[in-house]
Amino acid sequence: MNIISYLALPLMVITLVSCSKAPPVAVSECSTVVSHVKKVLKDHAPSKTKMLKQCKAATDEARGCIMAADKPMKILQCDF
């Protein structure tokens, strides 16, 4: 195996563990979650209506992951 294969698994595990430690966020906080996504993604954010629908369908853990994300790539790693 090459070195990339040895590095890929630990990096994936670190990514999953770091996101899983975010505190859960209740569905009642979806407006705050959507505002946070708009702040991070700026002009690349989907419509507010679409994000509210996704937020309400997401788990508390996924919403927590989103709130912990401070960069667009971190948002993409969340199961939102």
Biopython code that builds the backbone (N, CA, C, O; Angstrom):
import numpy as np
from Bio.PDB.StructureBuilder import StructureBuilder

atoms = [
    (1, "MET", "N", (0.837, -1.194, 0.000)),
    (1, "MET", "CA", (0.000, 0.000, 0.000)),
    (1, "MET", "C", (0.877, 1.250, 0.000)),
    (1, "MET", "O", (1.970, 1.275, 0.566)),
    (2, "ASN", "N", (0.367, 2.259, -0.640)),
    (2, "ASN", "CA", (1.140, 3.494, -0.645)),
    (2, "ASN", "C", (0.807, 4.343, 0.575)),
    (2, "ASN", "O", (-0.105, 4.025, 1.338)),
    (3, "ILE", "N", (1.542, 5.402, 0.745)),
    (3, "ILE", "CA", (1.387, 6.239, 1.937)),
    (3, "ILE", "C", (0.022, 6.919, 1.996)),
    (3, "ILE", "O", (-0.502, 7.162, 3.083)),
    (4, "ILE", "N", (-0.552, 7.224, 0.848)),
    (4, "ILE", "CA", (-1.869, 7.871, 0.826)),
    (4, "ILE", "C", (-2.921, 6.957, 1.445)),
    (4, "ILE", "O", (-3.797, 7.425, 2.172)),
    (5, "SER", "N", (-2.841, 5.679, 1.167)),
    (5, "SER", "CA", (-3.790, 4.732, 1.753)),
    (5, "SER", "C", (-3.667, 4.697, 3.275)),
    (5, "SER", "O", (-4.671, 4.580, 3.978)),
    (6, "TYR", "N", (-2.464, 4.795, 3.772)),
    (6, "TYR", "CA", (-2.251, 4.779, 5.220)),
    (6, "TYR", "C", (-2.746, 6.062, 5.888)),
    (6, "TYR", "O", (-3.151, 6.042, 7.051)),
    (7, "LEU", "N", (-2.714, 7.158, 5.168)),
    (7, "LEU", "CA", (-3.154, 8.432, 5.729)),
    (7, "LEU", "C", (-4.656, 8.653, 5.585)),
    (7, "LEU", "O", (-5.256, 9.361, 6.393)),
    (8, "ALA", "N", (-5.262, 8.061, 4.574)),
    (8, "ALA", "CA", (-6.676, 8.322, 4.292)),
    (8, "ALA", "C", (-7.588, 7.861, 5.430)),
    (8, "ALA", "O", (-8.460, 8.617, 5.858)),
    (9, "LEU", "N", (-7.409, 6.662, 5.916)),
    (9, "LEU", "CA", (-8.281, 6.140, 6.966)),
    (9, "LEU", "C", (-8.200, 6.962, 8.252)),
    (9, "LEU", "O", (-9.243, 7.337, 8.787)),
    (10, "PRO", "N", (-7.013, 7.254, 8.767)),
    (10, "PRO", "CA", (-6.971, 8.080, 9.984)),
    (10, "PRO", "C", (-7.597, 9.462, 9.785)),
    (10, "PRO", "O", (-8.248, 9.979, 10.693)),
    (11, "LEU", "N", (-7.407, 10.057, 8.618)),
    (11, "LEU", "CA", (-8.003, 11.367, 8.360)),
    (11, "LEU", "C", (-9.517, 11.285, 8.334)),
    (11, "LEU", "O", (-10.195, 12.182, 8.835)),
    (12, "MET", "N", (-10.059, 10.219, 7.755)),
    (12, "MET", "CA", (-11.511, 10.054, 7.728)),
    (12, "MET", "C", (-12.044, 9.856, 9.144)),
    (12, "MET", "O", (-13.078, 10.421, 9.501)),
    (13, "VAL", "N", (-11.354, 9.068, 9.940)),
    (13, "VAL", "CA", (-11.790, 8.820, 11.314)),
    (13, "VAL", "C", (-11.743, 10.112, 12.127)),
    (13, "VAL", "O", (-12.670, 10.405, 12.883)),
    (14, "ILE", "N", (-10.680, 10.874, 11.976)),
    (14, "ILE", "CA", (-10.567, 12.150, 12.696)),
    (14, "ILE", "C", (-11.700, 13.083, 12.297)),
    (14, "ILE", "O", (-12.282, 13.753, 13.150)),
    (15, "THR", "N", (-12.016, 13.132, 11.014)),
    (15, "THR", "CA", (-13.102, 13.985, 10.531)),
    (15, "THR", "C", (-14.422, 13.568, 11.142)),
    (15, "THR", "O", (-15.176, 14.418, 11.616)),
    (16, "LEU", "N", (-14.718, 12.284, 11.143)),
    (16, "LEU", "CA", (-15.982, 11.807, 11.694)),
    (16, "LEU", "C", (-16.067, 12.038, 13.196)),
    (16, "LEU", "O", (-17.117, 12.431, 13.706)),
    (17, "VAL", "N", (-14.987, 11.801, 13.894)),
    (17, "VAL", "CA", (-14.987, 11.972, 15.343)),
    (17, "VAL", "C", (-15.115, 13.443, 15.710)),
    (17, "VAL", "O", (-15.839, 13.786, 16.645)),
    (18, "SER", "N", (-14.428, 14.308, 14.991)),
    (18, "SER", "CA", (-14.491, 15.730, 15.327)),
    (18, "SER", "C", (-15.892, 16.275, 15.116)),
    (18, "SER", "O", (-16.346, 17.125, 15.883)),
    (19, "CYS", "N", (-16.574, 15.808, 14.104)),
    (19, "CYS", "CA", (-17.927, 16.289, 13.860)),
    (19, "CYS", "C", (-18.912, 15.643, 14.830)),
    (19, "CYS", "O", (-19.903, 16.271, 15.203)),
    (20, "SER", "N", (-18.665, 14.428, 15.236)),
    (20, "SER", "CA", (-19.603, 13.744, 16.118)),
    (20, "SER", "C", (-19.589, 14.327, 17.535)),
    (20, "SER", "O", (-20.488, 14.041, 18.326)),
    (21, "LYS", "N", (-18.587, 15.135, 17.860)),
    (21, "LYS", "CA", (-18.514, 15.724, 19.193)),
    (21, "LYS", "C", (-19.289, 17.032, 19.286)),
    (21, "LYS", "O", (-19.369, 17.624, 20.363)),
    (22, "ALA", "N", (-19.849, 17.485, 18.197)),
    (22, "ALA", "CA", (-20.634, 18.723, 18.230)),
    (22, "ALA", "C", (-21.904, 18.476, 19.032)),
    (22, "ALA", "O", (-22.525, 17.421, 18.899)),
    (23, "PRO", "N", (-22.294, 19.433, 19.858)),
    (23, "PRO", "CA", (-23.524, 19.247, 20.640)),
    (23, "PRO", "C", (-24.750, 19.213, 19.730)),
    (23, "PRO", "O", (-24.812, 19.965, 18.758)),
    (24, "PRO", "N", (-25.718, 18.358, 20.028)),
    (24, "PRO", "CA", (-26.927, 18.272, 19.198)),
    (24, "PRO", "C", (-27.709, 19.586, 19.238)),
    (24, "PRO", "O", (-27.697, 20.306, 20.237)),
    (25, "VAL", "N", (-28.382, 19.875, 18.137)),
    (25, "VAL", "CA", (-29.185, 21.096, 18.026)),
    (25, "VAL", "C", (-30.618, 20.689, 17.691)),
    (25, "VAL", "O", (-30.848, 19.930, 16.750)),
    (26, "ALA", "N", (-31.563, 21.188, 18.449)),
    (26, "ALA", "CA", (-32.979, 20.833, 18.272)),
    (26, "ALA", "C", (-33.554, 21.437, 16.994)),
    (26, "ALA", "O", (-33.056, 22.440, 16.482)),
    (27, "VAL", "N", (-34.607, 20.807, 16.495)),
    (27, "VAL", "CA", (-35.271, 21.269, 15.274)),
    (27, "VAL", "C", (-35.831, 22.681, 15.450)),
    (27, "VAL", "O", (-35.980, 23.412, 14.471)),
    (28, "SER", "N", (-36.133, 23.061, 16.657)),
    (28, "SER", "CA", (-36.657, 24.408, 16.919)),
    (28, "SER", "C", (-35.619, 25.499, 16.634)),
    (28, "SER", "O", (-35.965, 26.678, 16.563)),
    (29, "GLU", "N", (-34.365, 25.113, 16.472)),
    (29, "GLU", "CA", (-33.280, 26.060, 16.190)),
    (29, "GLU", "C", (-32.937, 26.143, 14.707)),
    (29, "GLU", "O", (-31.888, 26.680, 14.351)),
    (30, "CYS", "N", (-33.798, 25.623, 13.837)),
    (30, "CYS", "CA", (-33.490, 25.592, 12.403)),
    (30, "CYS", "C", (-33.235, 26.973, 11.810)),
    (30, "CYS", "O", (-32.395, 27.108, 10.919)),
    (31, "SER", "N", (-33.926, 27.984, 12.273)),
    (31, "SER", "CA", (-33.683, 29.321, 11.713)),
    (31, "SER", "C", (-32.258, 29.785, 12.022)),
    (31, "SER", "O", (-31.631, 30.457, 11.204)),
    (32, "THR", "N", (-31.752, 29.429, 13.194)),
    (32, "THR", "CA", (-30.376, 29.760, 13.563)),
    (32, "THR", "C", (-29.392, 28.965, 12.714)),
    (32, "THR", "O", (-28.370, 29.495, 12.280)),
    (33, "VAL", "N", (-29.702, 27.692, 12.478)),
    (33, "VAL", "CA", (-28.841, 26.833, 11.657)),
    (33, "VAL", "C", (-28.766, 27.391, 10.234)),
    (33, "VAL", "O", (-27.682, 27.481, 9.658)),
    (34, "VAL", "N", (-29.910, 27.762, 9.673)),
    (34, "VAL", "CA", (-29.956, 28.300, 8.309)),
    (34, "VAL", "C", (-29.158, 29.604, 8.226)),
    (34, "VAL", "O", (-28.421, 29.817, 7.264)),
    (35, "SER", "N", (-29.298, 30.460, 9.210)),
    (35, "SER", "CA", (-28.531, 31.718, 9.229)),
    (35, "SER", "C", (-27.032, 31.442, 9.268)),
    (35, "SER", "O", (-26.249, 32.127, 8.610)),
    (36, "HIS", "N", (-26.641, 30.432, 10.044)),
    (36, "HIS", "CA", (-25.223, 30.068, 10.134)),
    (36, "HIS", "C", (-24.706, 29.565, 8.783)),
    (36, "HIS", "O", (-23.613, 29.936, 8.357)),
    (37, "VAL", "N", (-25.492, 28.722, 8.115)),
    (37, "VAL", "CA", (-25.084, 28.199, 6.804)),
    (37, "VAL", "C", (-24.933, 29.349, 5.817)),
    (37, "VAL", "O", (-23.960, 29.394, 5.064)),
    (38, "LYS", "N", (-25.881, 30.273, 5.812)),
    (38, "LYS", "CA", (-25.803, 31.429, 4.908)),
    (38, "LYS", "C", (-24.549, 32.257, 5.195)),
    (38, "LYS", "O", (-23.914, 32.763, 4.269)),
    (39, "LYS", "N", (-24.195, 32.397, 6.464)),
    (39, "LYS", "CA", (-23.003, 33.159, 6.836)),
    (39, "LYS", "C", (-21.736, 32.471, 6.330)),
    (39, "LYS", "O", (-20.818, 33.132, 5.845)),
    (40, "VAL", "N", (-21.688, 31.150, 6.445)),
    (40, "VAL", "CA", (-20.489, 30.410, 6.037)),
    (40, "VAL", "C", (-20.400, 30.287, 4.512)),
    (40, "VAL", "O", (-19.331, 30.490, 3.935)),
    (41, "LEU", "N", (-21.516, 29.955, 3.861)),
    (41, "LEU", "CA", (-21.495, 29.721, 2.413)),
    (41, "LEU", "C", (-21.670, 30.987, 1.578)),
    (41, "LEU", "O", (-21.368, 30.991, 0.384)),
    (42, "LYS", "N", (-22.144, 32.034, 2.187)),
    (42, "LYS", "CA", (-22.380, 33.319, 1.522)),
    (42, "LYS", "C", (-23.245, 33.145, 0.272)),
    (42, "LYS", "O", (-24.353, 32.617, 0.363)),
    (43, "ASP", "N", (-22.759, 33.577, -0.882)),
    (43, "ASP", "CA", (-23.547, 33.530, -2.123)),
    (43, "ASP", "C", (-23.786, 32.111, -2.636)),
    (43, "ASP", "O", (-24.629, 31.901, -3.507)),
    (44, "HIS", "N", (-23.060, 31.152, -2.109)),
    (44, "HIS", "CA", (-23.188, 29.765, -2.568)),
    (44, "HIS", "C", (-24.250, 28.981, -1.798)),
    (44, "HIS", "O", (-24.488, 27.809, -2.088)),
    (45, "ALA", "N", (-24.876, 29.608, -0.840)),
    (45, "ALA", "CA", (-25.891, 28.925, -0.024)),
    (45, "ALA", "C", (-27.167, 28.695, -0.831)),
    (45, "ALA", "O", (-27.561, 29.548, -1.626)),
    (46, "PRO", "N", (-27.813, 27.546, -0.631)),
    (46, "PRO", "CA", (-29.112, 27.294, -1.278)),
    (46, "PRO", "C", (-30.163, 28.262, -0.729)),
    (46, "PRO", "O", (-29.884, 29.043, 0.181)),
    (47, "SER", "N", (-31.348, 28.203, -1.279)),
    (47, "SER", "CA", (-32.420, 29.094, -0.820)),
    (47, "SER", "C", (-32.781, 28.785, 0.633)),
    (47, "SER", "O", (-32.599, 27.665, 1.110)),
    (48, "LYS", "N", (-33.292, 29.796, 1.319)),
    (48, "LYS", "CA", (-33.671, 29.641, 2.725)),
    (48, "LYS", "C", (-34.757, 28.579, 2.875)),
    (48, "LYS", "O", (-34.729, 27.788, 3.819)),
    (49, "THR", "N", (-35.715, 28.559, 1.945)),
    (49, "THR", "CA", (-36.803, 27.576, 1.994)),
    (49, "THR", "C", (-36.262, 26.155, 1.899)),
    (49, "THR", "O", (-36.675, 25.273, 2.653)),
    (50, "LYS", "N", (-35.339, 25.939, 0.972)),
    (50, "LYS", "CA", (-34.750, 24.608, 0.785)),
    (50, "LYS", "C", (-33.959, 24.189, 2.024)),
    (50, "LYS", "O", (-34.035, 23.042, 2.465)),
    (51, "MET", "N", (-33.202, 25.133, 2.576)),
    (51, "MET", "CA", (-32.402, 24.799, 3.760)),
    (51, "MET", "C", (-33.275, 24.528, 4.979)),
    (51, "MET", "O", (-32.963, 23.639, 5.771)),
    (52, "LEU", "N", (-34.362, 25.275, 5.144)),
    (52, "LEU", "CA", (-35.270, 25.013, 6.270)),
    (52, "LEU", "C", (-35.874, 23.618, 6.169)),
    (52, "LEU", "O", (-36.004, 22.915, 7.171)),
    (53, "LYS", "N", (-36.241, 23.224, 4.955)),
    (53, "LYS", "CA", (-36.799, 21.885, 4.741)),
    (53, "LYS", "C", (-35.758, 20.817, 5.096)),
    (53, "LYS", "O", (-36.074, 19.838, 5.771)),
    (54, "GLN", "N", (-34.512, 21.011, 4.637)),
    (54, "GLN", "CA", (-33.438, 20.064, 4.941)),
    (54, "GLN", "C", (-33.159, 20.027, 6.443)),
    (54, "GLN", "O", (-32.935, 18.961, 7.015)),
    (55, "CYS", "N", (-33.174, 21.185, 7.064)),
    (55, "CYS", "CA", (-32.886, 21.269, 8.494)),
    (55, "CYS", "C", (-33.925, 20.508, 9.306)),
    (55, "CYS", "O", (-33.581, 19.778, 10.235)),
    (56, "LYS", "N", (-35.176, 20.678, 8.959)),
    (56, "LYS", "CA", (-36.246, 20.003, 9.697)),
    (56, "LYS", "C", (-36.197, 18.489, 9.518)),
    (56, "LYS", "O", (-36.639, 17.746, 10.394)),
    (57, "ALA", "N", (-35.663, 18.027, 8.386)),
    (57, "ALA", "CA", (-35.563, 16.595, 8.124)),
    (57, "ALA", "C", (-34.290, 15.986, 8.727)),
    (57, "ALA", "O", (-34.187, 14.766, 8.853)),
    (58, "ALA", "N", (-33.335, 16.821, 9.092)),
    (58, "ALA", "CA", (-32.049, 16.343, 9.605)),
    (58, "ALA", "C", (-32.159, 15.912, 11.068)),
    (58, "ALA", "O", (-33.129, 16.230, 11.756)),
    (59, "THR", "N", (-31.150, 15.189, 11.520)),
    (59, "THR", "CA", (-31.083, 14.774, 12.925)),
    (59, "THR", "C", (-30.508, 15.913, 13.771)),
    (59, "THR", "O", (-29.911, 16.853, 13.247)),
    (60, "ASP", "N", (-30.696, 15.809, 15.072)),
    (60, "ASP", "CA", (-30.116, 16.800, 15.990)),
    (60, "ASP", "C", (-28.592, 16.833, 15.849)),
    (60, "ASP", "O", (-27.976, 17.896, 15.924)),
    (61, "GLU", "N", (-27.996, 15.663, 15.646)),
    (61, "GLU", "CA", (-26.542, 15.572, 15.506)),
    (61, "GLU", "C", (-26.068, 16.256, 14.229)),
    (61, "GLU", "O", (-25.039, 16.931, 14.233)),
    (62, "ALA", "N", (-26.810, 16.086, 13.136)),
    (62, "ALA", "CA", (-26.440, 16.727, 11.869)),
    (62, "ALA", "C", (-26.525, 18.242, 11.998)),
    (62, "ALA", "O", (-25.656, 18.961, 11.503)),
    (63, "ARG", "N", (-27.573, 18.728, 12.662)),
    (63, "ARG", "CA", (-27.691, 20.174, 12.878)),
    (63, "ARG", "C", (-26.541, 20.676, 13.753)),
    (63, "ARG", "O", (-26.019, 21.767, 13.520)),
    (64, "GLY", "N", (-26.147, 19.897, 14.747)),
    (64, "GLY", "CA", (-25.005, 20.264, 15.588)),
    (64, "GLY", "C", (-23.713, 20.319, 14.794)),
    (64, "GLY", "O", (-22.883, 21.204, 14.998)),
    (65, "CYS", "N", (-23.554, 19.376, 13.898)),
    (65, "CYS", "CA", (-22.378, 19.344, 13.027)),
    (65, "CYS", "C", (-22.324, 20.612, 12.173)),
    (65, "CYS", "O", (-21.263, 21.215, 12.013)),
    (66, "ILE", "N", (-23.461, 21.006, 11.634)),
    (66, "ILE", "CA", (-23.534, 22.220, 10.814)),
    (66, "ILE", "C", (-23.138, 23.440, 11.644)),
    (66, "ILE", "O", (-22.366, 24.282, 11.186)),
    (67, "MET", "N", (-23.662, 23.534, 12.853)),
    (67, "MET", "CA", (-23.367, 24.693, 13.698)),
    (67, "MET", "C", (-21.890, 24.738, 14.101)),
    (67, "MET", "O", (-21.352, 25.817, 14.347)),
    (68, "ALA", "N", (-21.239, 23.589, 14.170)),
    (68, "ALA", "CA", (-19.819, 23.535, 14.521)),
    (68, "ALA", "C", (-18.921, 23.854, 13.329)),
    (68, "ALA", "O", (-17.742, 24.162, 13.503)),
    (69, "ALA", "N", (-19.473, 23.782, 12.123)),
    (69, "ALA", "CA", (-18.689, 24.011, 10.906)),
    (69, "ALA", "C", (-18.427, 25.502, 10.719)),
    (69, "ALA", "O", (-19.335, 26.328, 10.818)),
    (70, "ASP", "N", (-17.176, 25.822, 10.449)),
    (70, "ASP", "CA", (-16.825, 27.219, 10.220)),
    (70, "ASP", "C", (-16.293, 27.471, 8.812)),
    (70, "ASP", "O", (-15.911, 28.591, 8.474)),
    (71, "LYS", "N", (-16.274, 26.408, 7.991)),
    (71, "LYS", "CA", (-15.810, 26.511, 6.603)),
    (71, "LYS", "C", (-16.734, 25.686, 5.719)),
    (71, "LYS", "O", (-17.319, 24.705, 6.180)),
    (72, "PRO", "N", (-16.872, 26.075, 4.451)),
    (72, "PRO", "CA", (-17.771, 25.336, 3.545)),
    (72, "PRO", "C", (-17.481, 23.837, 3.467)),
    (72, "PRO", "O", (-18.417, 23.038, 3.429)),
    (73, "MET", "N", (-16.216, 23.442, 3.442)),
    (73, "MET", "CA", (-15.894, 22.014, 3.338)),
    (73, "MET", "C", (-16.347, 21.251, 4.574)),
    (73, "MET", "O", (-16.699, 20.075, 4.477)),
    (74, "LYS", "N", (-16.345, 21.890, 5.718)),
    (74, "LYS", "CA", (-16.808, 21.230, 6.942)),
    (74, "LYS", "C", (-18.315, 21.029, 6.905)),
    (74, "LYS", "O", (-18.820, 20.026, 7.410)),
    (75, "ILE", "N", (-19.034, 21.972, 6.312)),
    (75, "ILE", "CA", (-20.485, 21.817, 6.169)),
    (75, "ILE", "C", (-20.787, 20.623, 5.272)),
    (75, "ILE", "O", (-21.717, 19.861, 5.535)),
    (76, "LEU", "N", (-20.003, 20.465, 4.217)),
    (76, "LEU", "CA", (-20.228, 19.348, 3.295)),
    (76, "LEU", "C", (-20.002, 17.995, 3.961)),
    (76, "LEU", "O", (-20.532, 16.985, 3.496)),
    (77, "GLN", "N", (-19.234, 17.957, 5.030)),
    (77, "GLN", "CA", (-18.965, 16.698, 5.727)),
    (77, "GLN", "C", (-20.108, 16.286, 6.647)),
    (77, "GLN", "O", (-20.141, 15.153, 7.127)),
    (78, "CYS", "N", (-21.037, 17.191, 6.896)),
    (78, "CYS", "CA", (-22.166, 16.890, 7.779)),
    (78, "CYS", "C", (-23.269, 16.179, 7.008)),
    (78, "CYS", "O", (-23.451, 16.415, 5.814)),
    (79, "ASP", "N", (-23.994, 15.322, 7.685)),
    (79, "ASP", "CA", (-25.096, 14.574, 7.074)),
    (79, "ASP", "C", (-26.364, 15.416, 7.163)),
    (79, "ASP", "O", (-27.263, 15.130, 7.954)),
    (80, "PHE", "N", (-26.418, 16.462, 6.334)),
    (80, "PHE", "CA", (-27.506, 17.436, 6.400)),
    (80, "PHE", "C", (-28.358, 17.331, 5.169)),
    (80, "PHE", "O", (-29.333, 18.069, 5.028)),
]
sb = StructureBuilder()
sb.init_structure("model")
sb.init_model(0)
sb.init_chain("A")
sb.init_seg("    ")
for serial, (resi, resn, name, xyz) in enumerate(atoms, 1):
    if name == "N":
        sb.init_residue(resn, " ", resi, " ")
    sb.init_atom(name, np.array(xyz, "f"), 0.0, 1.0, " ", f" {name:<3s}", serial, name[0])
structure = sb.get_structure()
